[in-house]
Amino acid sequence: MDPRTLQLAKNLVNFSVKVQSGEKVWVELTGADGADLARACVAEIYAAGGLAFPHVILPSLQRSMLLGLGESQAELMGGQDRALMAQMDGYIGINASENASESADVPMEKLNIYDKLYSQPVHFQTRLNKKWVVLRYPNAAMAQAYETSQEAFTDYFYKVCNLDYGRMDRAMDPLKELMERTDKVRITGPGTDISFSIKGIPVAKCAGEANIPDGEIFTAPVKDSVSGVIRYNTPSNFKGFTFENVCLTFEKGRVVKATANDNARVEAIFAIDEGARYVGEFAIGVNPYITKAMKNTLFDEKIMGSIHFTPGNAYDDVPNGNHSAIHWDLVLIQTEAYGGGEIWFDGVLIRKDGRFVVKELDVLNPENLM
């Protein structure tokens, strides 16, 4: 086994989830390619004195199930797995899917049933209250999305995933403190001019504990404060379909207009529940090694010089009162290569064209994190 895989498993178990003796950990593998990492995680959990509970999802088999899924079956599945998840102390999710579009032809009503009656109770309501980490495995599908060889992507993956997150965590402190003092936020860029308040909402750092790779600081907008238009410039693979040029118009916090390369699909997503039309997360990406989009949320939302502004469910550690069966991380990159843009806090420019321009935030510019 690649020694980098063993090191990553150690990091996931001992740093990200911090497994202690006697703790129970759900290890979920989606796709067969990541079996070596899953096995290494299971071994590391036992070495730490914990108990491993492996679960394997084969995307093609899951697609067959989703095509025939009804509400009663989804409720039964959700109830059973929620009860088991409630007994867990931690969760490690490894996505090694060979085809990100495997569910593209599953009717949206089936996907919505699964999200409302399975994903929401098992993951949003239960798993997120545990110690958890999720990551993507460096298989051929990921290399293709990054437009490189699998060997080159694997080298890149381990460089990004095994970086010094302790150093990054310390560098995030000034931005976290500034966000905690901030009321009004304004985001501008090509096709974008949006304003909202983050006053009184907690701020959280993400430096290797919940996502691998990591590198973001997030909060949530005051639920009814969002006003304006945001045009995302990063493709988003969501529910098996690649959405492009998503543009959302907000009034009093609510999405009142949504367009993309498939308007009907966008509207179906926002129709899943009322909370889908409100924003549950505002985050700033700072990972210096991630600089271009690859249609994978775990990477794209960490892009240096990006933000993501997320319709749907708010996290419990940064609550704004919004609840939904979806959490759709849509990314706007503001570097010069992607058209530029600005972030303003209480009338002060803090980032321009992807670079922090306030002295105390210079530690988060890429040359100071590498």
Secondary structure as GFF3:
##gff-version 3
##sequence-region A 1 370
A	DSSP	alpha_helix	3	10	.	.	.	ID=ss1
A	DSSP	pi_helix	11	16	.	.	.	ID=ss2
A	DSSP	beta_strand	24	30	.	.	.	ID=ss3
A	DSSP	alpha_helix	35	47	.	.	.	ID=ss4
A	DSSP	beta_strand	51	57	.	.	.	ID=ss5
A	DSSP	alpha_helix	59	67	.	.	.	ID=ss6
A	DSSP	alpha_helix	71	86	.	.	.	ID=ss7
A	DSSP	beta_strand	90	95	.	.	.	ID=ss8
A	DSSP	alpha_helix	108	114	.	.	.	ID=ss9
A	DSSP	pi_helix	115	124	.	.	.	ID=ss10
A	DSSP	three_ten_helix	127	129	.	.	.	ID=ss11
A	DSSP	beta_strand	131	136	.	.	.	ID=ss12
A	DSSP	alpha_helix	140	146	.	.	.	ID=ss13
A	DSSP	alpha_helix	150	161	.	.	.	ID=ss14
A	DSSP	alpha_helix	165	171	.	.	.	ID=ss15
A	DSSP	alpha_helix	173	181	.	.	.	ID=ss16
A	DSSP	beta_strand	184	189	.	.	.	ID=ss17
A	DSSP	beta_strand	192	197	.	.	.	ID=ss18
A	DSSP	beta_strand	204	206	.	.	.	ID=ss19
A	DSSP	beta_strand	211	212	.	.	.	ID=ss20
A	DSSP	beta_strand	216	219	.	.	.	ID=ss21
A	DSSP	beta_strand	227	231	.	.	.	ID=ss22
A	DSSP	beta_strand	236	238	.	.	.	ID=ss23
A	DSSP	beta_strand	241	243	.	.	.	ID=ss24
A	DSSP	beta_strand	247	251	.	.	.	ID=ss25
A	DSSP	beta_strand	254	259	.	.	.	ID=ss26
A	DSSP	alpha_helix	263	270	.	.	.	ID=ss27
A	DSSP	three_ten_helix	274	277	.	.	.	ID=ss28
A	DSSP	beta_strand	279	285	.	.	.	ID=ss29
A	DSSP	alpha_helix	297	300	.	.	.	ID=ss30
A	DSSP	beta_strand	306	311	.	.	.	ID=ss31
A	DSSP	beta_strand	331	333	.	.	.	ID=ss32
A	DSSP	three_ten_helix	336	338	.	.	.	ID=ss33
A	DSSP	beta_strand	342	345	.	.	.	ID=ss34
A	DSSP	beta_strand	348	352	.	.	.	ID=ss35
A	DSSP	beta_strand	355	356	.	.	.	ID=ss36
A	DSSP	three_ten_helix	359	364	.	.	.	ID=ss37
A	DSSP	three_ten_helix	366	368	.	.	.	ID=ss38
###
